Amino acid sequence: MIPTSGAEPLLMGEFSRPDGARHPHHPPTYEIRDPAEIRAVTATEPHATTTEPAFVCMCGEPWEDPHLTEDAVRLRDPLSPDGIPARHRARWVAAAPGGLRGYARALAGGEEEPDRPRGMPFAVVFGWLGAVREEPRDAAWLLAERGPGLLLAVAPADELARAVLEADRAGLEGAVRFFASEEFTTRHPKRRRVPDAARDVLLRYARGRRPGDLAVLERRLLRVPEDRVRRS
């Protein structure tokens, strides 16, 4: 990959296909940081800038430019196999843990909820969610949130709590992000009960590294009945 340090990102906005088709996991805006990709876009879109979403008018509606070249359309189209969004999704798939790569590939290909892989430890899924991405706001950023989130959202709280105790640093990052997310905090209270050992690990990590999530965790992570009995 071409080094991107110091490069000003190109902010890309909405893209509307004439047929109305769309990729279910394509974000409303994303960034391009790779210098080669920036050069490719600006070569076909000379008025694209790094400060405003390309081809989005001030009212927020997609701008249909009749002078767009075929290359410009191909590069921006989220459904084009040769487009920049497809390249970003492929990069995200390649970085997925081995046992999750097929699942990631299905999501990147446009499936909304593919079959979940069996037997994958939730600690690995936490690590996938919490992994540092070199280009965190690229066209795959929504997939990077949704992919692991879909697997974690249906898991029982006690299994997730055990995974917290097995997680590495990236896993704890992902675990705090998930437990503070709407997918967990909107669960029924009975499905938000977490043993004290895991709860303390999550709160300690949030206190040190994600203080913005601390209040949500303290409010939403409920203790299991056994812990409440021991503390009485």
C-alpha positions, 0 to 999 in steps of 0.5 A: 500500500502506498504510504498515506501519512500526511495525505489530505483525505478526499471526502466522498458523498452520496452516489445514485445509480439510475436503476436505484440499486445500492449496496446495503452496507455502503456508508453515506460518506467516506474518505479516500486517503490512498494517494493513487486512489485520490489521483484516480478520482481527481483525474476523472473529477477535476472539481473534487475537493478534500473538504466537501463531499464529491458531487453532493450539493449544498442541500444534501441531495446527490448531484447528477452531473451529466458530464461525468465520464464512464471512468468517474462513474465506475470509480465511484459506483459502490456496486462496480467490481472495479470501483474504489468502494469495492477495493476498500471492502476487499481490503477489509475482507482480507484483514478479517480473522481467517475463520470470519473471512467467508462471512466478511466476504458475503457481507462485502458482496452485498448480503445483509445478514449472511449465515453466521460462522459456527464455533468462532470464539466471541473474543475473536469477534471482539478483537475484529471489532476493536482492531485498529484500521489504517483507514478507519473512515474508508468505504468499508467503515460501516461494514467494520461496525456492522459485521462483528455487531451482527454476530455479537447482537444475538449472543447471550450476555453470559457468553459475551462476558466470558469472552471479555475475560479472554480478550486481548487489548483489541478485544477489550476495545471491541467489547467496550464499544459493543457493550456501550452500543445500542445493540446491547443497551436496548436489550431487555434488562434480563439480557444485560446482566453481566458477572462482576468479573467481566463488568469490572474489566469493561469499566476499568478499560473504559475508564482508562481508554474510552471514558466517553463510554463509561457512564453508559456502561455503568448505567446499562451493565446490570449485575447478575443476581448471584453477584448482588447476593454476594455483595449484600 
